[in-house]
Amino acid sequence: MAKTTDKPSPADIITNTIIDKLEAGVRPWVKPWRPGLGGRPLRATGDPYKGINCFWLWLCAEGAGYNSRTWMTYKQAQALGGQVREGERSQIAIFYKSYSKTVESVVTGDATDEMRRVLRSYAVFNCDQIDGLSPDFYPSPVIVVPPADTLPERAQRFIDALPATVHMRGDRAFYDRTADSITMPPVELFSSRAFFASTLAHEAGHWSGHPDRLDREFGKRFGDDAYAFEELCAEMTSALLGADLGLPTSHLDDHAAYIGSWLKVLRKDSRAIMTAAAKAEAAAGYLLRATGLDVSAEPEDEIREAA
């Protein structure tokens, strides 16, 4: 397990919870919403959460049965005319705080300023825990996945504009790093067009890691840590794209064989899941920009707790 102290760090809390889920055979990024949640978790401002906060708050909402996508601090709720109900428990959201530290050289004695970053957390509540807010914060349940023979407009635009080389053949979906191409079975072999699009999004996640693009390191063989980590990044990329494009992620059941390898990676380093989430966020953003669908938002590690 990740290292623990008398007061677990935010990284430990998130990693240990995800490890528990994986040990139970549950991947939190696969189908992490019920009808009504519809997409990424939102801040009080309506801006979407990014990186590990997205996956973490999905997991918290699913576990508690919340329908609202929006999370806010106690002060934000009060400023909006709401009141957190007595006895409700908060969840954490994280951010990185940058600071300058003066370091003196042991050789020359010269002092220099170095910029460093430290992980911090703050408490947030789901709007289902808060009374008195605008009705907009309590949405009615909606159907996320469209009928099998149609796709959401954004998802279709993503498929049409994806600049990758895609071959439609065979009965296996994969990304060939050497040829820098994606191979997909014909759409007729999928149970729905939505599952076809979700699978393509997963393989596009791998495609984004090519040296000419985001330059992620791939593993040398099936089962090694780097290979498993890359597969984790692609899964999480597909989940983020699913939220942004209105696609399901339950098609990823065949990747359950990676769970053991992911557990090995996460147990070694409590921040590995945050690194994977950050790389997935970068991949999703790259793919959305490449297809002309980018939604600009402030980088996750520059966001500060609202006053």
Secondary structure by P-SEA (a helix, b strand, c coil): cccccccccaaaaaaaaaaaaaaacccccccccccccccccccccccccccaaaaaaaaaaaaacccccccccaaaaaaacccccccbbbbbbbbbbbbbbbbbbccccbbbbbbbbbbbbbbbbcccccccccccccccccccccccccccaaaaaaaacccccccccccbbbbbccccbbbbccccccccaaaaaaaaaaaaaaaaacccccbbbbbcccccaaaaaaaaaaaaaaaaaaaaaccccccccccccaaaaaaaaaaaccaaaaaaaaaaaaaaaaaaaaacccccccccccccccc
